[in-house]
């Protein structure tokens, strides 16, 4: 399989992250953009991946 490209920045993805539906991103994202989106949509919150949503 070829490498996915990030739908946000267009760079080849090493580790692929799937966006939340409400982010309006259609496709996989790189870790950098995923982190950026997390901060953008959940400012001040530290969302833990795989953790329980408090
Ligand atoms: Zn990216």
PDB file of the backbone (N, CA, C, O) and the ligand in Angstrom, with CONECT records:
HET     ZN  A 101       1
ATOM      1  N   UNK A   1       0.844  -1.206   0.000  1.00  0.00           N
ATOM      2  CA  UNK A   1       0.000   0.000   0.000  1.00  0.00           C
ATOM      3  C   UNK A   1       0.877   1.252   0.000  1.00  0.00           C
ATOM      4  O   UNK A   1       1.906   1.314   0.672  1.00  0.00           O
ATOM      5  N   UNK A   2       0.451   2.216  -0.749  1.00  0.00           N
ATOM      6  CA  UNK A   2       1.195   3.481  -0.756  1.00  0.00           C
ATOM      7  C   UNK A   2       0.893   4.277   0.485  1.00  0.00           C
ATOM      8  O   UNK A   2      -0.035   3.982   1.238  1.00  0.00           O
ATOM      9  N   UNK A   3       1.682   5.267   0.672  1.00  0.00           N
ATOM     10  CA  UNK A   3       1.498   6.105   1.845  1.00  0.00           C
ATOM     11  C   UNK A   3       0.354   7.075   1.639  1.00  0.00           C
ATOM     12  O   UNK A   3       0.176   7.636   0.558  1.00  0.00           O
ATOM     13  N   UNK A   4      -0.405   7.259   2.683  1.00  0.00           N
ATOM     14  CA  UNK A   4      -1.464   8.259   2.640  1.00  0.00           C
ATOM     15  C   UNK A   4      -0.853   9.653   2.711  1.00  0.00           C
ATOM     16  O   UNK A   4       0.237   9.851   3.247  1.00  0.00           O
ATOM     17  N   UNK A   5      -1.578  10.598   2.161  1.00  0.00           N
ATOM     18  CA  UNK A   5      -1.160  11.978   2.332  1.00  0.00           C
ATOM     19  C   UNK A   5      -2.139  12.670   3.252  1.00  0.00           C
ATOM     20  O   UNK A   5      -3.337  12.386   3.244  1.00  0.00           O
ATOM     21  N   UNK A   6      -1.619  13.565   4.030  1.00  0.00           N
ATOM     22  CA  UNK A   6      -2.445  14.322   4.954  1.00  0.00           C
ATOM     23  C   UNK A   6      -3.413  15.195   4.181  1.00  0.00           C
ATOM     24  O   UNK A   6      -3.007  15.905   3.261  1.00  0.00           O
ATOM     25  N   UNK A   7      -4.690  15.154   4.542  1.00  0.00           N
ATOM     26  CA  UNK A   7      -5.687  15.966   3.833  1.00  0.00           C
ATOM     27  C   UNK A   7      -5.588  17.431   4.184  1.00  0.00           C
ATOM     28  O   UNK A   7      -6.203  18.269   3.525  1.00  0.00           O
ATOM     29  N   UNK A   8      -4.832  17.752   5.199  1.00  0.00           N
ATOM     30  CA  UNK A   8      -4.716  19.148   5.600  1.00  0.00           C
ATOM     31  C   UNK A   8      -3.464  19.785   5.003  1.00  0.00           C
ATOM     32  O   UNK A   8      -3.554  20.806   4.321  1.00  0.00           O
ATOM     33  N   UNK A   9      -2.319  19.200   5.250  1.00  0.00           N
ATOM     34  CA  UNK A   9      -1.072  19.817   4.789  1.00  0.00           C
ATOM     35  C   UNK A   9      -0.494  19.137   3.549  1.00  0.00           C
ATOM     36  O   UNK A   9       0.411  19.677   2.913  1.00  0.00           O
ATOM     37  N   UNK A  10      -1.005  17.968   3.203  1.00  0.00           N
ATOM     38  CA  UNK A  10      -0.563  17.311   1.988  1.00  0.00           C
ATOM     39  C   UNK A  10       0.732  16.532   2.106  1.00  0.00           C
ATOM     40  O   UNK A  10       1.215  15.974   1.121  1.00  0.00           O
ATOM     41  N   UNK A  11       1.291  16.492   3.288  1.00  0.00           N
ATOM     42  CA  UNK A  11       2.533  15.748   3.471  1.00  0.00           C
ATOM     43  C   UNK A  11       2.240  14.259   3.603  1.00  0.00           C
ATOM     44  O   UNK A  11       1.145  13.863   4.003  1.00  0.00           O
ATOM     45  N   UNK A  12       3.214  13.453   3.268  1.00  0.00           N
ATOM     46  CA  UNK A  12       3.077  12.013   3.460  1.00  0.00           C
ATOM     47  C   UNK A  12       2.954  11.717   4.951  1.00  0.00           C
ATOM     48  O   UNK A  12       3.645  12.300   5.787  1.00  0.00           O
ATOM     49  N   UNK A  13       2.054  10.794   5.248  1.00  0.00           N
ATOM     50  CA  UNK A  13       1.769  10.493   6.645  1.00  0.00           C
ATOM     51  C   UNK A  13       2.587   9.294   7.112  1.00  0.00           C
ATOM     52  O   UNK A  13       2.602   8.243   6.472  1.00  0.00           O
ATOM     53  N   UNK A  14       3.252   9.475   8.219  1.00  0.00           N
ATOM     54  CA  UNK A  14       3.978   8.359   8.828  1.00  0.00           C
ATOM     55  C   UNK A  14       3.020   7.569   9.705  1.00  0.00           C
ATOM     56  O   UNK A  14       2.884   6.353   9.577  1.00  0.00           O
ATOM     57  N   UNK A  15       2.377   8.276  10.575  1.00  0.00           N
ATOM     58  CA  UNK A  15       1.374   7.653  11.430  1.00  0.00           C
ATOM     59  C   UNK A  15       0.074   8.379  11.178  1.00  0.00           C
ATOM     60  O   UNK A  15      -0.011   9.601  11.305  1.00  0.00           O
ATOM     61  N   UNK A  16      -0.932   7.616  10.822  1.00  0.00           N
ATOM     62  CA  UNK A  16      -2.175   8.185  10.327  1.00  0.00           C
ATOM     63  C   UNK A  16      -3.178   8.425  11.438  1.00  0.00           C
ATOM     64  O   UNK A  16      -3.379   7.578  12.309  1.00  0.00           O
ATOM     65  N   UNK A  17      -3.799   9.581  11.396  1.00  0.00           N
ATOM     66  CA  UNK A  17      -4.841   9.910  12.370  1.00  0.00           C
ATOM     67  C   UNK A  17      -6.121  10.211  11.622  1.00  0.00           C
ATOM     68  O   UNK A  17      -6.106  10.870  10.583  1.00  0.00           O
ATOM     69  N   UNK A  18      -7.220   9.730  12.151  1.00  0.00           N
ATOM     70  CA  UNK A  18      -8.496  10.015  11.518  1.00  0.00           C
ATOM     71  C   UNK A  18      -9.153  11.192  12.219  1.00  0.00           C
ATOM     72  O   UNK A  18      -9.200  11.245  13.448  1.00  0.00           O
ATOM     73  N   UNK A  19      -9.662  12.139  11.430  1.00  0.00           N
ATOM     74  CA  UNK A  19     -10.264  13.337  12.010  1.00  0.00           C
ATOM     75  C   UNK A  19     -11.637  13.071  12.615  1.00  0.00           C
ATOM     76  O   UNK A  19     -12.319  12.122  12.230  1.00  0.00           O
ATOM     77  N   UNK A  20     -12.032  13.903  13.551  1.00  0.00           N
ATOM     78  CA  UNK A  20     -13.397  13.875  14.068  1.00  0.00           C
ATOM     79  C   UNK A  20     -14.330  14.400  12.982  1.00  0.00           C
ATOM     80  O   UNK A  20     -13.938  15.223  12.156  1.00  0.00           O
ATOM     81  N   UNK A  21     -15.557  13.919  12.995  1.00  0.00           N
ATOM     82  CA  UNK A  21     -16.525  14.334  11.971  1.00  0.00           C
ATOM     83  C   UNK A  21     -16.712  15.847  11.952  1.00  0.00           C
ATOM     84  O   UNK A  21     -16.807  16.458  10.888  1.00  0.00           O
ATOM     85  N   UNK A  22     -16.764  16.434  13.126  1.00  0.00           N
ATOM     86  CA  UNK A  22     -17.059  17.864  13.197  1.00  0.00           C
ATOM     87  C   UNK A  22     -15.906  18.746  12.737  1.00  0.00           C
ATOM     88  O   UNK A  22     -16.034  19.970  12.707  1.00  0.00           O
ATOM     89  N   UNK A  23     -14.796  18.141  12.384  1.00  0.00           N
ATOM     90  CA  UNK A  23     -13.660  18.940  11.926  1.00  0.00           C
ATOM     91  C   UNK A  23     -13.756  19.278  10.446  1.00  0.00           C
ATOM     92  O   UNK A  23     -12.977  20.094   9.953  1.00  0.00           O
ATOM     93  N   UNK A  24     -14.681  18.678   9.736  1.00  0.00           N
ATOM     94  CA  UNK A  24     -14.830  18.907   8.302  1.00  0.00           C
ATOM     95  C   UNK A  24     -13.551  18.600   7.540  1.00  0.00           C
ATOM     96  O   UNK A  24     -13.194  19.304   6.597  1.00  0.00           O
ATOM     97  N   UNK A  25     -12.882  17.565   7.949  1.00  0.00           N
ATOM     98  CA  UNK A  25     -11.701  17.103   7.239  1.00  0.00           C
ATOM     99  C   UNK A  25     -12.030  15.751   6.614  1.00  0.00           C
ATOM    100  O   UNK A  25     -12.461  14.827   7.305  1.00  0.00           O
ATOM    101  N   UNK A  26     -11.828  15.645   5.323  1.00  0.00           N
ATOM    102  CA  UNK A  26     -12.195  14.409   4.642  1.00  0.00           C
ATOM    103  C   UNK A  26     -10.959  13.586   4.335  1.00  0.00           C
ATOM    104  O   UNK A  26     -10.377  13.696   3.255  1.00  0.00           O
ATOM    105  N   UNK A  27     -10.570  12.772   5.280  1.00  0.00           N
ATOM    106  CA  UNK A  27      -9.433  11.908   5.032  1.00  0.00           C
ATOM    107  C   UNK A  27      -8.477  11.901   6.194  1.00  0.00           C
ATOM    108  O   UNK A  27      -8.675  12.585   7.198  1.00  0.00           O
ATOM    109  N   UNK A  28      -7.436  11.114   6.036  1.00  0.00           N
ATOM    110  CA  UNK A  28      -6.485  10.943   7.116  1.00  0.00           C
ATOM    111  C   UNK A  28      -5.635  12.201   7.305  1.00  0.00           C
ATOM    112  O   UNK A  28      -5.458  13.010   6.394  1.00  0.00           O
ATOM    113  N   UNK A  29      -5.132  12.325   8.500  1.00  0.00           N
ATOM    114  CA  UNK A  29      -4.303  13.483   8.824  1.00  0.00           C
ATOM    115  C   UNK A  29      -2.987  13.009   9.433  1.00  0.00           C
ATOM    116  O   UNK A  29      -2.898  11.910   9.980  1.00  0.00           O
ATOM    117  N   UNK A  30      -1.968  13.861   9.326  1.00  0.00           N
ATOM    118  CA  UNK A  30      -0.719  13.570  10.007  1.00  0.00           C
ATOM    119  C   UNK A  30      -0.846  13.997  11.476  1.00  0.00           C
ATOM    120  O   UNK A  30      -1.763  14.728  11.848  1.00  0.00           O
ATOM    121  N   UNK A  31       0.072  13.534  12.277  1.00  0.00           N
ATOM    122  CA  UNK A  31       0.019  13.826  13.707  1.00  0.00           C
ATOM    123  C   UNK A  31       0.087  15.310  14.013  1.00  0.00           C
ATOM    124  O   UNK A  31      -0.540  15.788  14.959  1.00  0.00           O
ATOM    125  N   UNK A  32       0.844  16.030  13.214  1.00  0.00           N
ATOM    126  CA  UNK A  32       0.996  17.463  13.435  1.00  0.00           C
ATOM    127  C   UNK A  32      -0.333  18.190  13.251  1.00  0.00           C
ATOM    128  O   UNK A  32      -0.724  19.014  14.078  1.00  0.00           O
ATOM    129  N   UNK A  33      -1.020  17.870  12.151  1.00  0.00           N
ATOM    130  CA  UNK A  33      -2.290  18.523  11.876  1.00  0.00           C
ATOM    131  C   UNK A  33      -3.363  18.052  12.853  1.00  0.00           C
ATOM    132  O   UNK A  33      -4.249  18.818  13.234  1.00  0.00           O
ATOM    133  N   UNK A  34      -3.276  16.816  13.243  1.00  0.00           N
ATOM    134  CA  UNK A  34      -4.239  16.288  14.209  1.00  0.00           C
ATOM    135  C   UNK A  34      -4.127  17.046  15.530  1.00  0.00           C
ATOM    136  O   UNK A  34      -5.131  17.436  16.127  1.00  0.00           O
ATOM    137  N   UNK A  35      -2.913  17.241  15.962  1.00  0.00           N
ATOM    138  CA  UNK A  35      -2.695  17.994  17.201  1.00  0.00           C
ATOM    139  C   UNK A  35      -3.184  19.423  17.060  1.00  0.00           C
ATOM    140  O   UNK A  35      -3.787  19.984  17.974  1.00  0.00           O
ATOM    141  N   UNK A  36      -2.911  20.006  15.889  1.00  0.00           N
ATOM    142  CA  UNK A  36      -3.338  21.378  15.645  1.00  0.00           C
ATOM    143  C   UNK A  36      -4.857  21.489  15.684  1.00  0.00           C
ATOM    144  O   UNK A  36      -5.407  22.445  16.230  1.00  0.00           O
ATOM    145  N   UNK A  37      -5.527  20.500  15.098  1.00  0.00           N
ATOM    146  CA  UNK A  37      -6.988  20.503  15.083  1.00  0.00           C
ATOM    147  C   UNK A  37      -7.549  20.315  16.486  1.00  0.00           C
ATOM    148  O   UNK A  37      -8.545  20.935  16.860  1.00  0.00           O
ATOM    149  N   UNK A  38      -6.911  19.471  17.236  1.00  0.00           N
ATOM    150  CA  UNK A  38      -7.358  19.274  18.613  1.00  0.00           C
ATOM    151  C   UNK A  38      -7.326  20.585  19.376  1.00  0.00           C
ATOM    152  O   UNK A  38      -8.271  20.930  20.085  1.00  0.00           O
ATOM    153  N   UNK A  39      -6.232  21.307  19.224  1.00  0.00           N
ATOM    154  CA  UNK A  39      -6.106  22.574  19.938  1.00  0.00           C
ATOM    155  C   UNK A  39      -7.083  23.607  19.407  1.00  0.00           C
ATOM    156  O   UNK A  39      -7.608  24.435  20.151  1.00  0.00           O
ATOM    157  N   UNK A  40      -7.316  23.537  18.090  1.00  0.00           N
ATOM    158  CA  UNK A  40      -8.218  24.489  17.456  1.00  0.00           C
ATOM    159  C   UNK A  40      -9.658  24.286  17.922  1.00  0.00           C
ATOM    160  O   UNK A  40     -10.384  25.247  18.176  1.00  0.00           O
ATOM    161  N   UNK A  41     -10.051  23.030  18.029  1.00  0.00           N
ATOM    162  CA  UNK A  41     -11.441  22.725  18.363  1.00  0.00           C
ATOM    163  C   UNK A  41     -11.679  22.562  19.850  1.00  0.00           C
ATOM    164  O   UNK A  41     -12.794  22.745  20.338  1.00  0.00           O
ATOM    165  N   UNK A  42     -10.636  22.223  20.553  1.00  0.00           N
ATOM    166  CA  UNK A  42     -10.788  22.049  21.996  1.00  0.00           C
ATOM    167  C   UNK A  42      -9.715  22.846  22.710  1.00  0.00           C
ATOM    168  O   UNK A  42      -8.841  22.272  23.361  1.00  0.00           O
ATOM    169  N   UNK A  43      -9.774  24.173  22.592  1.00  0.00           N
ATOM    170  CA  UNK A  43      -8.732  25.011  23.190  1.00  0.00           C
ATOM    171  C   UNK A  43      -8.688  24.863  24.699  1.00  0.00           C
ATOM    172  O   UNK A  43      -9.718  24.848  25.372  1.00  0.00           O
ATOM    173  N   UNK A  44      -7.505  24.758  25.202  1.00  0.00           N
ATOM    174  CA  UNK A  44      -7.321  24.678  26.637  1.00  0.00           C
ATOM    175  C   UNK A  44      -7.567  23.305  27.211  1.00  0.00           C
ATOM    176  O   UNK A  44      -7.251  23.040  28.371  1.00  0.00           O
ATOM    177  N   UNK A  45      -8.130  22.435  26.401  1.00  0.00           N
ATOM    178  CA  UNK A  45      -8.380  21.087  26.882  1.00  0.00           C
ATOM    179  C   UNK A  45      -7.301  20.154  26.375  1.00  0.00           C
ATOM    180  O   UNK A  45      -6.843  20.260  25.238  1.00  0.00           O
ATOM    181  N   UNK A  46      -6.916  19.266  27.216  1.00  0.00           N
ATOM    182  CA  UNK A  46      -5.965  18.259  26.776  1.00  0.00           C
ATOM    183  C   UNK A  46      -6.724  16.971  26.541  1.00  0.00           C
ATOM    184  O   UNK A  46      -7.024  16.221  27.470  1.00  0.00           O
ATOM    185  N   UNK A  47      -7.022  16.736  25.301  1.00  0.00           N
ATOM    186  CA  UNK A  47      -7.775  15.549  24.947  1.00  0.00           C
ATOM    187  C   UNK A  47      -6.841  14.356  24.922  1.00  0.00           C
ATOM    188  O   UNK A  47      -5.838  14.336  24.209  1.00  0.00           O
ATOM    189  N   UNK A  48      -7.186  13.398  25.691  1.00  0.00           N
ATOM    190  CA  UNK A  48      -6.338  12.210  25.732  1.00  0.00           C
ATOM    191  C   UNK A  48      -6.874  11.158  24.778  1.00  0.00           C
ATOM    192  O   UNK A  48      -8.037  10.762  24.848  1.00  0.00           O
ATOM    193  N   UNK A  49      -6.022  10.727  23.906  1.00  0.00           N
ATOM    194  CA  UNK A  49      -6.437   9.728  22.940  1.00  0.00           C
ATOM    195  C   UNK A  49      -6.702   8.416  23.642  1.00  0.00           C
ATOM    196  O   UNK A  49      -5.866   7.909  24.390  1.00  0.00           O
ATOM    197  N   UNK A  50      -7.874   7.880  23.390  1.00  0.00           N
ATOM    198  CA  UNK A  50      -8.205   6.593  23.977  1.00  0.00           C
ATOM    199  C   UNK A  50      -8.611   6.667  25.430  1.00  0.00           C
ATOM    200  O   UNK A  50      -8.959   5.662  26.048  1.00  0.00           O
ATOM    201  N   UNK A  51      -8.561   7.877  25.968  1.00  0.00           N
ATOM    202  CA  UNK A  51      -8.949   8.024  27.376  1.00  0.00           C
ATOM    203  C   UNK A  51     -10.439   8.214  27.516  1.00  0.00           C
ATOM    204  O   UNK A  51     -11.159   8.266  26.520  1.00  0.00           O
ATOM    205  N   UNK A  52     -10.897   8.315  28.718  1.00  0.00           N
ATOM    206  CA  UNK A  52     -12.311   8.541  28.919  1.00  0.00           C
ATOM    207  C   UNK A  52     -12.602  10.031  28.863  1.00  0.00           C
ATOM    208  O   UNK A  52     -11.844  10.843  29.395  1.00  0.00           O
ATOM    209  N   UNK A  53     -13.704  10.381  28.215  1.00  0.00           N
ATOM    210  CA  UNK A  53     -14.083  11.780  28.091  1.00  0.00           C
ATOM    211  C   UNK A  53     -14.772  12.223  29.359  1.00  0.00           C
ATOM    212  O   UNK A  53     -15.864  11.754  29.677  1.00  0.00           O
ATOM    213  N   UNK A  54     -14.150  13.109  30.070  1.00  0.00           N
ATOM    214  CA  UNK A  54     -14.699  13.563  31.356  1.00  0.00           C
ATOM    215  C   UNK A  54     -15.852  14.517  31.129  1.00  0.00           C
ATOM    216  O   UNK A  54     -16.446  15.007  32.090  1.00  0.00           O
TER     217      UNK A  54
HETATM  218 ZN    ZN A 101      -0.769  17.352   8.049  1.00  0.00          ZN
END
